[in-house]
Amino acid sequence: MTGRRIIDAHHHVWDLAVRPQPWITGDALAPLARTFPVAELAAEARAAGVSGTVVVQTVCVPGETPELLALAAGSDLVAGVVGWTDLTAPDVADAIAALRARPGGDRLAGIRHQVQEEPDPRWLLRPDVMRGLSAVAGAGLVYDLVVKPHQLAAAAEAAARLPGLTFVLDHLGKPPIASGALEPWAAGLRRLAALPNTVGKLSGLVTEAAPGAWRAEGLAPYARCALDAFGPRRLLFGSDWPVCTLRADYATVLGIADTLTAGLSLAEKDAVFGGNAVRVYGLRDHRAP
Protein backbone atom coordinates (compact mmCIF):
# COMPACT_ATOMS: atom_id res chain seq x y z
CA MET A 1 0.00 0.00 0.00
CA THR A 2 3.04 2.28 0.10
CA GLY A 3 2.53 5.54 -1.79
CA ARG A 4 -1.22 5.04 -2.27
CA ARG A 5 -3.58 7.75 -1.07
CA ILE A 6 -5.85 5.92 1.36
CA ILE A 7 -9.20 7.15 2.65
CA ASP A 8 -10.84 5.15 5.45
CA ALA A 9 -14.49 5.62 4.53
CA HIS A 10 -15.96 4.14 7.71
CA HIS A 11 -14.99 4.48 11.35
CA HIS A 12 -16.51 5.55 14.65
CA VAL A 13 -15.52 7.43 17.78
CA TRP A 14 -17.28 7.72 21.11
CA ASP A 15 -16.78 9.08 24.61
CA LEU A 16 -18.69 7.17 27.25
CA ALA A 17 -18.35 10.11 29.62
CA VAL A 18 -20.45 12.16 27.19
CA ARG A 19 -22.94 9.56 25.96
CA PRO A 20 -23.56 5.83 26.49
CA GLN A 21 -23.53 3.41 23.58
CA PRO A 22 -26.57 1.22 24.36
CA TRP A 23 -25.70 -1.29 21.64
CA ILE A 24 -22.54 -2.36 23.50
CA THR A 25 -23.91 -5.24 25.53
CA GLY A 26 -22.77 -8.74 26.45
CA ASP A 27 -19.37 -10.34 26.85
CA ALA A 28 -18.61 -10.41 23.12
CA LEU A 29 -18.73 -6.61 22.87
CA ALA A 30 -17.22 -5.89 26.28
CA PRO A 31 -13.84 -4.76 24.82
CA LEU A 32 -15.68 -1.85 23.16
CA ALA A 33 -17.07 -0.57 26.46
CA ARG A 34 -14.56 2.26 26.79
CA THR A 35 -13.92 5.61 25.17
CA PHE A 36 -12.38 5.58 21.68
CA PRO A 37 -11.10 9.09 20.78
CA VAL A 38 -10.04 10.25 17.34
CA ALA A 39 -6.48 10.75 18.61
CA GLU A 40 -6.18 7.00 19.18
CA LEU A 41 -7.39 6.30 15.65
CA ALA A 42 -5.14 8.99 14.18
CA ALA A 43 -1.98 7.31 15.45
CA GLU A 44 -2.95 3.99 13.85
CA ALA A 45 -4.30 5.53 10.67
CA ARG A 46 -1.24 7.66 10.02
CA ALA A 47 1.05 4.68 10.66
CA ALA A 48 -0.94 2.73 8.06
CA GLY A 49 -0.66 5.51 5.48
CA VAL A 50 -4.25 6.75 5.76
CA SER A 51 -4.60 10.42 4.90
CA GLY A 52 -8.32 10.99 5.49
CA THR A 53 -11.36 9.38 7.05
CA VAL A 54 -15.14 9.44 7.23
CA VAL A 55 -16.59 9.23 10.74
CA VAL A 56 -20.01 7.57 10.99
CA GLN A 57 -22.75 7.96 13.59
CA THR A 58 -23.39 5.21 16.15
CA VAL A 59 -26.54 6.30 18.02
CA CYS A 60 -29.80 7.81 16.78
CA VAL A 61 -29.89 10.90 18.97
CA PRO A 62 -29.74 14.57 17.90
CA GLY A 63 -26.70 15.45 19.98
CA GLU A 64 -24.13 13.17 18.37
CA THR A 65 -23.94 14.63 14.86
CA PRO A 66 -23.07 18.21 15.94
CA GLU A 67 -20.26 16.72 18.04
CA LEU A 68 -18.94 14.77 15.05
CA LEU A 69 -19.08 17.87 12.87
CA ALA A 70 -17.13 19.87 15.45
CA LEU A 71 -14.62 17.03 15.64
CA ALA A 72 -14.16 17.11 11.87
CA ALA A 73 -13.80 20.90 11.88
CA GLY A 74 -10.83 20.61 14.22
CA SER A 75 -9.20 17.62 12.54
CA ASP A 76 -6.83 17.30 9.61
CA LEU A 77 -7.70 13.59 9.41
CA VAL A 78 -11.53 13.48 9.47
CA ALA A 79 -12.64 14.63 6.02
CA GLY A 80 -16.33 13.79 6.22
CA VAL A 81 -19.20 12.97 8.57
CA VAL A 82 -22.09 10.59 8.11
CA GLY A 83 -24.50 11.78 10.76
CA TRP A 84 -28.05 11.17 11.90
CA THR A 85 -31.27 13.09 11.77
CA ASP A 86 -34.84 11.91 12.17
CA LEU A 87 -35.93 11.03 8.65
CA THR A 88 -39.55 10.78 9.75
CA ALA A 89 -39.70 14.35 11.10
CA PRO A 90 -41.80 16.80 9.05
CA ASP A 91 -38.96 19.35 9.25
CA VAL A 92 -36.16 17.01 8.19
CA ALA A 93 -34.96 19.38 5.46
CA ASP A 94 -34.68 22.20 8.00
CA ALA A 95 -32.85 19.89 10.40
CA ILE A 96 -30.27 19.04 7.74
CA ALA A 97 -29.86 22.73 6.91
CA ALA A 98 -29.31 23.48 10.61
CA LEU A 99 -26.59 20.83 10.80
CA ARG A 100 -24.86 22.37 7.81
CA ALA A 101 -24.94 25.78 9.49
CA ARG A 102 -23.05 24.46 12.54
CA PRO A 103 -19.26 24.46 12.97
CA GLY A 104 -17.96 21.72 10.69
CA GLY A 105 -21.23 21.60 8.78
CA ASP A 106 -19.37 21.72 5.49
CA ARG A 107 -18.01 18.25 6.37
CA LEU A 108 -21.49 16.70 6.49
CA ALA A 109 -21.41 14.11 3.72
CA GLY A 110 -24.30 11.79 4.47
CA ILE A 111 -27.05 10.61 6.79
CA ARG A 112 -27.54 7.19 8.38
CA HIS A 113 -30.16 5.52 10.56
CA GLN A 114 -29.84 2.20 12.39
CA VAL A 115 -32.21 0.43 10.01
CA GLN A 116 -30.80 -2.92 11.16
CA GLU A 117 -32.59 -2.37 14.48
CA GLU A 118 -35.99 -1.65 12.93
CA PRO A 119 -38.42 -4.60 13.31
CA ASP A 120 -40.22 -3.71 10.07
CA PRO A 121 -38.15 -5.14 7.17
CA ARG A 122 -39.74 -2.53 4.88
CA TRP A 123 -39.07 0.44 7.18
CA LEU A 124 -37.16 2.25 4.45
CA LEU A 125 -40.29 2.26 2.26
CA ARG A 126 -42.60 3.95 4.75
CA PRO A 127 -43.97 7.18 3.26
CA ASP A 128 -42.50 9.33 6.01
CA VAL A 129 -39.08 7.71 5.62
CA MET A 130 -39.18 8.08 1.84
CA ARG A 131 -40.00 11.76 2.31
CA GLY A 132 -36.98 12.06 4.57
CA LEU A 133 -34.74 10.28 2.08
CA SER A 134 -35.93 12.71 -0.59
CA ALA A 135 -34.81 15.55 1.67
CA VAL A 136 -31.38 13.93 2.00
CA ALA A 137 -31.14 13.82 -1.79
CA GLY A 138 -32.32 17.41 -2.04
CA ALA A 139 -29.53 18.48 0.29
CA GLY A 140 -26.95 16.83 -1.96
CA LEU A 141 -26.00 14.25 0.66
CA VAL A 142 -25.71 10.47 0.38
CA TYR A 143 -27.51 7.91 2.50
CA ASP A 144 -25.58 5.16 4.28
CA LEU A 145 -27.46 1.88 4.61
CA VAL A 146 -26.78 -0.21 7.70
CA VAL A 147 -29.05 -3.20 7.07
CA LYS A 148 -29.12 -6.93 7.51
CA PRO A 149 -29.55 -9.35 4.60
CA HIS A 150 -33.32 -9.65 5.01
CA GLN A 151 -33.61 -5.86 4.58
CA LEU A 152 -31.71 -5.70 1.29
CA ALA A 153 -34.88 -6.09 -0.79
CA ALA A 154 -36.43 -2.97 0.71
CA ALA A 155 -33.14 -1.12 0.30
CA ALA A 156 -33.11 -1.97 -3.40
CA GLU A 157 -36.70 -0.83 -3.81
CA ALA A 158 -35.97 2.45 -2.04
CA ALA A 159 -32.94 3.06 -4.25
CA ALA A 160 -35.02 2.32 -7.36
CA ARG A 161 -37.66 4.83 -6.27
CA LEU A 162 -35.05 7.54 -5.56
CA PRO A 163 -32.56 7.47 -8.45
CA GLY A 164 -31.25 10.90 -7.48
CA LEU A 165 -29.97 9.67 -4.10
CA THR A 166 -26.77 7.68 -3.71
CA PHE A 167 -27.15 4.75 -1.30
CA VAL A 168 -23.95 3.47 0.33
CA LEU A 169 -24.23 -0.09 1.67
CA ASP A 170 -22.24 -0.34 4.88
CA HIS A 171 -20.45 -3.61 5.61
CA LEU A 172 -21.82 -5.11 2.36
CA GLY A 173 -25.15 -5.68 4.10
CA LYS A 174 -23.65 -7.86 6.85
CA PRO A 175 -23.24 -11.17 5.01
CA PRO A 176 -23.58 -14.39 7.07
CA ILE A 177 -19.84 -15.09 7.02
CA ALA A 178 -19.86 -17.03 10.29
CA SER A 179 -22.19 -19.61 8.76
CA GLY A 180 -20.33 -19.80 5.46
CA ALA A 181 -23.56 -19.23 3.52
CA LEU A 182 -23.75 -16.94 0.50
CA GLU A 183 -27.45 -17.05 -0.29
CA PRO A 184 -29.85 -15.37 -0.02
CA TRP A 185 -27.48 -12.52 0.90
CA ALA A 186 -25.69 -12.61 -2.46
CA ALA A 187 -28.91 -12.38 -4.45
CA GLY A 188 -30.02 -9.39 -2.38
CA LEU A 189 -26.65 -7.71 -2.84
CA ARG A 190 -26.74 -8.21 -6.62
CA ARG A 191 -30.24 -6.78 -6.82
CA LEU A 192 -29.14 -3.63 -4.98
CA ALA A 193 -25.87 -3.31 -6.90
CA ALA A 194 -27.72 -3.51 -10.23
CA LEU A 195 -28.93 0.04 -9.54
CA PRO A 196 -26.43 2.71 -10.65
CA ASN A 197 -27.06 4.93 -7.62
CA THR A 198 -25.69 2.36 -5.16
CA VAL A 199 -22.22 1.85 -3.71
CA GLY A 200 -20.82 -0.91 -1.52
CA LYS A 201 -18.51 -0.46 1.44
CA LEU A 202 -15.80 -3.08 1.94
CA SER A 203 -15.98 -2.79 5.70
CA GLY A 204 -17.05 -4.70 8.79
CA LEU A 205 -16.39 -8.15 7.33
CA VAL A 206 -13.95 -9.35 9.98
CA THR A 207 -16.56 -8.97 12.70
CA GLU A 208 -19.18 -10.89 10.73
CA ALA A 209 -16.86 -13.90 10.73
CA ALA A 210 -16.64 -16.28 13.68
CA PRO A 211 -13.86 -15.54 16.20
CA GLY A 212 -10.65 -17.07 14.94
CA ALA A 213 -12.06 -17.47 11.40
CA TRP A 214 -11.72 -13.96 10.04
CA ARG A 215 -8.73 -14.51 7.76
CA ALA A 216 -8.76 -13.26 4.19
CA GLU A 217 -9.46 -16.69 2.70
CA GLY A 218 -12.72 -16.95 4.65
CA LEU A 219 -13.83 -13.48 3.58
CA ALA A 220 -12.80 -13.85 -0.06
CA PRO A 221 -16.08 -15.33 -1.44
CA TYR A 222 -18.03 -12.36 -0.06
CA ALA A 223 -15.53 -9.80 -1.34
CA ARG A 224 -15.56 -11.45 -4.79
CA CYS A 225 -19.35 -11.30 -4.87
CA ALA A 226 -19.23 -7.58 -4.03
CA LEU A 227 -16.54 -6.86 -6.62
CA ASP A 228 -18.53 -8.70 -9.28
CA ALA A 229 -21.74 -6.90 -8.33
CA PHE A 230 -20.55 -3.33 -7.78
CA GLY A 231 -17.28 -3.30 -9.69
CA PRO A 232 -14.16 -1.53 -8.41
CA ARG A 233 -15.54 1.93 -9.25
CA ARG A 234 -18.40 1.52 -6.76
CA LEU A 235 -16.62 0.01 -3.77
CA LEU A 236 -15.08 1.89 -0.84
CA PHE A 237 -12.66 0.69 1.81
CA GLY A 238 -13.65 1.23 5.44
CA SER A 239 -11.96 -0.07 8.59
CA ASP A 240 -15.02 -0.03 10.89
CA TRP A 241 -12.63 0.97 13.69
CA PRO A 242 -12.93 0.43 16.64
CA VAL A 243 -15.48 -2.35 16.11
CA CYS A 244 -12.91 -4.17 13.98
CA THR A 245 -10.62 -4.44 17.00
CA LEU A 246 -12.83 -7.24 18.28
CA ARG A 247 -11.02 -9.37 15.67
CA ALA A 248 -7.96 -7.55 14.38
CA ASP A 249 -5.97 -4.34 14.69
CA TYR A 250 -6.17 -1.47 12.23
CA ALA A 251 -3.16 -2.39 10.12
CA THR A 252 -4.32 -6.00 9.83
CA VAL A 253 -7.79 -4.96 8.64
CA LEU A 254 -6.23 -2.72 6.00
CA GLY A 255 -3.92 -5.55 4.95
CA ILE A 256 -6.85 -7.96 4.61
CA ALA A 257 -8.68 -5.49 2.36
CA ASP A 258 -5.52 -5.18 0.28
CA THR A 259 -5.39 -8.97 -0.07
CA LEU A 260 -9.08 -9.21 -0.97
CA THR A 261 -8.56 -6.76 -3.82
CA ALA A 262 -5.26 -8.22 -5.03
CA GLY A 263 -6.66 -8.99 -8.48
CA LEU A 264 -7.42 -5.36 -9.28
CA SER A 265 -5.25 -3.05 -11.34
CA LEU A 266 -3.35 -0.24 -9.63
CA ALA A 267 -5.91 2.29 -10.86
CA GLU A 268 -8.80 0.18 -9.58
CA LYS A 269 -7.16 -0.22 -6.17
CA ASP A 270 -6.56 3.53 -6.02
CA ALA A 271 -10.30 3.95 -6.58
CA VAL A 272 -11.36 1.46 -3.90
CA PHE A 273 -8.93 2.79 -1.31
CA GLY A 274 -9.38 6.49 -1.91
CA GLY A 275 -10.78 7.94 -5.10
CA ASN A 276 -14.25 6.45 -4.79
CA ALA A 277 -14.69 7.82 -1.26
CA VAL A 278 -13.63 11.30 -2.36
CA ARG A 279 -16.13 11.19 -5.23
CA VAL A 280 -19.07 9.58 -3.44
CA TYR A 281 -18.84 11.65 -0.26
CA GLY A 282 -17.57 14.84 -1.89
CA LEU A 283 -14.63 14.97 0.49
CA ARG A 284 -12.23 17.81 0.82
CA ASP A 285 -8.78 17.08 -0.51
CA HIS A 286 -6.34 15.79 2.08
CA ARG A 287 -2.60 15.63 1.95
CA ALA A 288 -1.15 12.40 0.59
CA PRO A 289 0.57 10.25 3.23
C-alpha positions, 0 to 999 in steps of 0.5 A: 500500500506504500505511496497510495492515497488511502481514505478510510471511509468508515470508522466511529468514535465515542466518549462514554463520559459524554454519551452511552452506547446502548448497543454495546452489551454482552461479553462479546462486545465488552472490549468496546465498552470504553472511550475511543477518541479520534487521537487513538485512531489517528496514530494507527491511521497515520502509521498505516498511510491513511490520509483521510477518514469518514466518521459515521454515527453510532446512536440515533440521537440529535446530539451526536452529529453536531459533536462529530461535525465539530470534531471534523472541523478541528481535525486534519484527518476526518474529512467527512461525517455521516450523521443522523437526523430523524428522517420521519420528522416533518422538518427534516430538510430544515434539520439538515440545513441546521446541521450544515450551518453548525461548525464543521457543517461543510463536512457533512457528507451523508445521513444514516439511521440504524435500520438494522434495528428496525423490526419492520423489514420494509421500514425504508419504504414507509412514506415518512421515511421516503420523504426524509430520504428525498430531503437527504437527496435534495440536500446533496448528501448520500444515505448510508445503509446499515441493514441486515440481509433480510432488509436488502430487498427494501433497500433496493426498492428504495434506491429504485424509487429515488434514483437521485440519491446515492445509497452506500451499503455499509459492511456489504449488508452484513453477510452471514460469514460465520455460517459460510452461507452466501445465499440469499445474501448474495442475491439481495446484494446483486439486486441492490448493486444492479442500480447505478445509484448504489455503492458498496462499502468493503468494511465490517467483514472481519466482525461478521466472521466467527472468532478465529475465522476472520482470515482473508481466505474466509472473507474472499467469497463475499468480497468477490461477490461484491466486486462482481456486483458493484465493480471496483468503481463503486466500492469503498474501503472502510476499517469499521474501527474500533469495532474491527478491533474485536477481531484484528488491529487497524493495520491488519484490517487494511492488509486484509482489504488489500489482499481481498482486492489483489486482483485489481489493477493499480488504478482500480485499487486507487479507486477502492482505497481512496478515489471512490470515497472522495467522489461519493462523499464529496470529500475535501482534498487531504494531503497524501501520506 
